[in-house]
Amino acid sequence: MRARWVLAVAIMAPAVAAAQAANTVARTGVFFDSYSFGAGLAFRRISELTIPVTVTQRLGNRFVFDFATAYARASVRTASGNTIDHAGLIDTDLRATIALVPGRVVLNVVGTVPTGATAVPDTTIPLFGATATDLLGFTTPGFGSGGGVSAGFASAFKMGGDWAIGTGASYRYGASYVPVKGGGTLTPGGEIRARMGIEGPFGGGKYFRGALVYTTTAANDLGASRQSSIGDRVLAYAAMNLPLGRSSLGLYGWEMRRLRSRVWDQAGTVSVPRGNVLAIGARLERPLTPRTTLVPLVEFRHELTGPTAKMELLGYLVRTGTDLRYRMSNHAMGVIQAQLAFGTLQDQGTSVSILGPRLGALIEWSR
């Protein structure tokens, strides 16, 4: 949820930038995702409703505290007509950001409180797996864990007159929990994440941002000499902003490559298959009035996966629509979002159509 919620908040980027100097920023809203599938797949429809809540509190120039959680309700209708449902809070994140060297080095500490789903019935496993698919990009991809703690640092330095380069690293510890009712205990492996980014202006008001993120995770202990393992992941991201008269065009792209697990051939190991997700998109921000901005957008997403040396196509998705931003006052901004996605999924050689809307409403208040 955290990664997808960050992307959802990005639709309010101008408001967020303006609110960064505020002492308190609160956000909430409603997001609805739904996909219908053609014949030949085990699922006919997957739907999800998310109500996120985040609060950021700044204390002086050195301390920032964040609170983030959400209520999510998801359902899957199978090809046989049965329905699988889940509803409830997801895990809650409490974050503290401390400026060790103001403007240079910050320390981040995040505690994840296990307010979400654990020890769920085994009948809900297909639902959890479907909403976690990167290709579909649900607002809430996960519903709960045993909680945990992560800590890391980030730093930024000038490079030349206007450009900056940033680096960061973090480590996450996850607490043990029982994911499936009546099943065994899962002890998550530790996760290390390293980041490097660069940004700055160039020529005629253009602005570039780019980042590279490398993540490695130790195997999860399933008990009874069994483990599950996921390979290292590499994420590359780039975005460019171009002025077009009164409007602004944003172009972006990212690619995530999941490598084969290092212990895939060990006895008792369940490995997550290799994967590759690619997304490219564009957003045009066009002011209609001093208070209102229309933001039409389009995105193409493509995913490959498979345990063998040559990955196979999982599917592709095209999403288009528009956001409408409205500044209600000096302290409040609202966004209405309406999008439509269409594409195909590949299931054992069969091509299955995908079609569905994403609707959302978001409000931010700052002081």
C-alpha positions in Angstrom: 0.0 0.0 0.0 2.7 2.5 0.9 4.3 2.6 -2.5 1.0 2.8 -4.4 -0.3 5.5 -1.9 2.8 7.6 -2.6 2.0 7.4 -6.3 -1.6 8.4 -5.7 -0.4 11.4 -3.7 1.8 12.4 -6.6 -1.3 13.6 -8.4 -1.3 16.5 -5.9 2.4 17.3 -6.5 1.9 21.1 -6.7 -0.1 21.2 -3.5 2.3 18.9 -1.7 5.3 21.1 -2.7 3.5 24.2 -1.5 2.6 22.4 1.8 6.1 21.2 2.6 6.8 24.3 4.7 3.5 23.7 6.7 3.7 22.4 10.2 0.8 20.0 9.7 -0.4 18.2 6.6 -3.4 15.7 6.6 -4.7 13.7 3.6 -7.6 11.3 3.1 -9.8 10.2 0.3 -11.5 7.2 -1.4 -10.0 5.1 -4.3 -11.9 2.4 -6.2 -10.3 0.0 -8.6 -12.1 -2.7 -10.5 -11.2 -5.1 -13.3 -13.3 -7.4 -15.4 -11.7 -10.3 -17.2 -12.7 -12.2 -20.3 -13.5 -15.9 -20.4 -10.7 -18.4 -19.7 -9.4 -17.1 -16.4 -10.2 -18.3 -12.9 -11.4 -14.8 -12.0 -14.2 -12.8 -13.6 -13.9 -9.6 -11.6 -11.5 -8.1 -8.9 -12.5 -4.9 -7.1 -10.9 -2.9 -4.3 -12.0 0.1 -2.2 -9.3 2.0 -0.2 -9.8 4.9 2.3 -6.3 6.0 3.2 -5.4 8.5 6.0 -2.0 10.2 6.4 -0.9 12.9 8.8 2.5 14.7 8.7 3.6 16.9 11.6 6.7 19.0 11.5 8.4 20.1 14.7 11.0 22.8 14.1 13.6 22.4 11.4 14.9 19.0 12.4 11.9 16.7 13.2 9.1 15.4 11.0 6.6 12.7 12.1 4.3 10.8 9.8 1.3 8.5 10.4 -0.2 6.4 7.6 -2.9 3.7 7.5 -5.9 2.8 5.4 -9.1 0.8 5.4 -9.4 -1.5 2.4 -12.2 -3.7 1.1 -11.5 -6.2 -1.7 -13.5 -8.9 -3.5 -12.9 -11.4 -6.2 -15.7 -13.1 -8.2 -14.6 -16.4 -9.6 -15.5 -18.0 -12.9 -17.8 -20.4 -11.0 -19.8 -17.5 -9.5 -18.3 -17.6 -6.0 -17.1 -14.5 -4.2 -14.0 -14.1 -2.0 -14.1 -11.0 0.2 -11.8 -9.3 2.7 -12.2 -6.0 4.6 -10.4 -4.2 7.4 -7.5 -1.9 8.3 -4.1 -2.5 6.8 -0.8 -2.1 8.7 -0.1 1.3 10.2 3.2 3.1 9.6 4.7 5.5 12.1 7.7 7.4 10.7 10.2 9.8 12.3 12.6 11.8 10.1 15.4 13.6 11.9 17.8 16.1 10.2 21.2 15.1 11.6 22.8 17.6 9.4 20.2 20.1 8.1 20.0 20.1 4.4 22.6 17.3 4.1 21.8 14.1 6.1 18.5 12.8 7.5 17.8 9.7 9.6 14.5 7.8 8.9 13.0 5.4 11.4 9.7 3.6 10.6 7.7 1.4 12.9 5.0 -0.8 11.2 2.2 -1.7 13.6 0.4 -4.9 12.7 -3.1 -3.5 12.5 -3.8 -5.3 9.2 -4.8 -8.9 8.4 -2.9 -11.9 9.7 -4.0 -15.5 10.2 -6.5 -15.2 7.3 -8.5 -18.2 6.0 -6.8 -20.1 3.2 -9.8 -19.4 1.0 -8.7 -15.7 0.8 -5.2 -16.5 -0.6 -6.3 -16.1 -4.3 -7.7 -12.6 -3.5 -4.4 -11.5 -1.8 -2.3 -12.8 -4.7 -4.5 -11.1 -7.3 -4.4 -7.6 -5.7 -0.6 -7.8 -5.3 0.0 -8.0 -9.1 2.2 -5.1 -10.2 0.6 -5.2 -13.7 -2.8 -4.2 -12.3 -1.4 -1.7 -9.8 -4.1 -1.8 -7.1 -3.9 1.1 -4.6 -3.6 -1.5 -1.8 -1.4 -4.4 -2.8 -1.0 -6.0 0.7 -3.3 -6.2 3.7 -1.2 -7.1 6.7 2.0 -8.5 8.2 3.5 -9.1 11.6 4.8 -5.5 11.7 8.4 -4.5 11.9 11.0 -1.7 12.1 13.2 -0.1 9.5 15.9 2.5 9.8 18.1 4.3 7.3 19.6 7.5 6.1 19.4 9.8 3.1 21.8 12.5 2.0 21.9 15.1 -0.8 24.7 17.2 -2.2 25.0 19.9 -4.9 26.6 19.0 -8.1 27.5 22.1 -10.0 25.3 25.2 -9.7 21.7 23.8 -10.0 21.9 20.0 -9.9 21.9 17.7 -6.9 22.7 14.1 -6.2 21.2 12.0 -3.4 22.0 8.7 -1.8 20.3 6.6 0.8 20.3 3.2 2.5 18.0 1.4 4.9 17.5 -1.9 6.7 14.1 -3.5 7.6 13.4 -6.1 10.2 10.1 -7.9 10.0 8.4 -9.6 13.0 7.2 -13.2 12.9 3.5 -13.9 12.3 1.1 -16.6 11.1 -0.1 -15.6 7.6 -2.7 -18.3 7.2 -5.1 -19.6 9.8 -4.1 -23.0 11.1 -0.7 -22.7 9.3 2.8 -22.3 10.5 4.7 -19.2 11.6 6.5 -17.1 9.0 9.7 -15.2 10.0 10.5 -12.6 7.4 14.1 -12.2 6.2 15.9 -8.9 6.7 15.8 -6.4 3.8 18.5 -4.0 2.7 17.7 -1.2 0.2 20.1 1.2 -1.4 19.2 4.3 -3.4 20.9 6.9 -5.6 19.2 9.7 -7.5 20.0 12.9 -9.4 17.8 15.9 -10.4 18.1 19.4 -11.8 17.0 21.8 -14.5 18.3 22.1 -18.0 17.5 24.2 -21.1 14.3 26.3 -21.3 12.7 25.4 -18.0 13.0 21.6 -18.4 13.6 19.6 -15.2 14.9 16.0 -14.9 14.7 13.5 -12.0 16.2 10.0 -12.1 16.8 7.3 -9.5 18.2 3.8 -9.1 17.0 1.5 -6.2 18.6 -1.9 -5.4 16.8 -4.2 -2.9 18.0 -7.5 -1.5 16.0 -9.6 0.9 17.0 -12.7 3.0 14.9 -15.8 2.7 11.8 -16.1 4.8 11.8 -18.9 7.4 8.6 -21.1 7.1 9.6 -23.5 9.7 10.2 -27.3 9.4 13.4 -26.6 7.3 11.3 -24.8 4.7 11.9 -21.3 3.3 10.6 -18.9 0.7 12.9 -16.6 -1.2 12.7 -13.7 -3.6 15.6 -12.5 -5.8 17.2 -9.1 -5.7 15.3 -6.3 -7.3 16.6 -3.4 -9.3 14.3 -0.4 -10.0 15.2 2.4 -12.4 13.1 5.6 -12.6 13.3 8.7 -14.7 11.0 11.7 -15.1 11.1 14.9 -17.1 9.0 18.1 -16.9 8.6 20.3 -20.0 6.9 23.7 -20.1 4.3 24.1 -22.8 3.0 27.6 -22.7 0.6 27.8 -19.7 0.7 24.1 -19.4 3.3 21.6 -18.2 4.0 18.1 -19.7 5.4 15.4 -17.5 7.0 12.3 -19.0 8.1 9.4 -16.8 9.1 5.8 -17.0 10.2 3.1 -14.6 11.4 -0.5 -14.8 11.6 -3.1 -12.1 13.6 -6.2 -12.7 13.4 -9.1 -10.2 16.3 -11.5 -10.4 16.3 -15.2 -9.7 16.6 -16.2 -6.1 20.1 -17.0 -5.0 18.9 -20.2 -3.2 16.3 -21.3 -5.8 17.9 -24.7 -6.1 18.1 -25.5 -2.4 15.9 -28.3 -1.0 12.8 -26.9 0.9 12.9 -23.6 -0.9 9.9 -22.0 -2.5 11.2 -19.2 -4.9 9.4 -16.3 -6.4 9.8 -16.4 -10.2 11.9 -13.8 -12.0 10.0 -10.8 -13.2 10.2 -7.6 -15.2 7.7 -4.7 -15.0 8.0 -1.7 -17.3 5.8 1.4 -17.2 5.9 4.6 -19.3 3.5 7.5 -19.1 2.7 11.1 -19.6 0.7 13.8 -17.8 -0.3 17.2 -19.0 -1.1 19.8 -16.4 -3.3 22.5 -17.9 -4.6 25.4 -15.7 -8.3 26.2 -16.4 -8.7 28.9 -13.8 -6.5 30.2 -11.0 -8.0 27.5 -8.7 -8.6 24.6 -11.2 -6.2 22.4 -13.1 -7.0 19.6 -15.5 -4.5 16.8 -15.8 -5.1 14.3 -18.6 -2.8 11.2 -18.5 -1.9 8.0 -20.2 0.2 5.1 -19.0 1.4 1.8 -20.6 2.4 -1.1 -18.3 4.0 -4.4 -19.4 5.0 -7.4 -17.3 7.1 -10.5 -17.9 7.6 -13.4 -15.5 8.7 -17.0 -15.3 11.1 -19.4 -13.5 13.1 -20.2 -16.7 16.0 -18.3 -18.3 13.5 -16.8 -20.8 10.6 -15.0 -19.2 7.1 -15.0 -20.7 4.6 -12.3 -21.1 2.2 -12.0 -18.2 0.2 -9.2 -19.8 0.0 -5.5 -20.6 -2.3 -2.6 -19.5 -3.1 0.8 -20.9 -4.5 3.3 -18.5 -5.9 6.7 -19.5 -8.1 9.3 -17.9 -7.9 12.6 -16.2 -7.5 14.3 -12.8 -9.2 17.5 -11.8 -7.4 19.5 -9.1 -9.2 22.3 -7.3 -7.7 24.6 -4.6 -10.5 25.2 -2.2 -8.6 27.6 0.0 -5.1 28.6 1.1 -5.1 25.5 3.3 -7.1 22.8 1.3 -6.7 21.1 -2.1 -9.0 18.5 -3.6 -8.6 16.1 -6.5 -11.2 14.1 -8.4 -9.8 11.2 -10.5 -11.4 9.2 -13.3 -9.4 6.6 -15.3 -10.1 3.6 -17.5 -7.7 0.7 -18.1 -7.7 -2.0 -20.7 -5.3 -4.7 -21.8 -4.7 -8.5 -21.8 -3.5 -11.2 -19.5 -1.7 -14.4 -20.7 -2.8 -17.6 -18.9 -1.2 -20.8 -20.2 -1.2 -19.7 -23.7 -4.7 -18.1 -23.6 -5.1 -14.3 -24.0 -7.7 -12.9 -21.7 -9.0 -9.3 -22.0 -9.0 -6.8 -19.1 -11.2 -3.8 -18.7 -11.9 -1.6 -15.6 -12.2 1.9 -14.1 -10.2 3.6 -11.4 -12.2 6.3 -9.6 -10.8 8.5 -6.7 -11.3 11.6 -4.6 -8.6 13.0 -2.5 -8.4 16.0 -0.1 -5.3 17.6 1.5 -5.4 20.1 4.3 -2.3 21.9 5.6 -1.5 24.7 8.0 
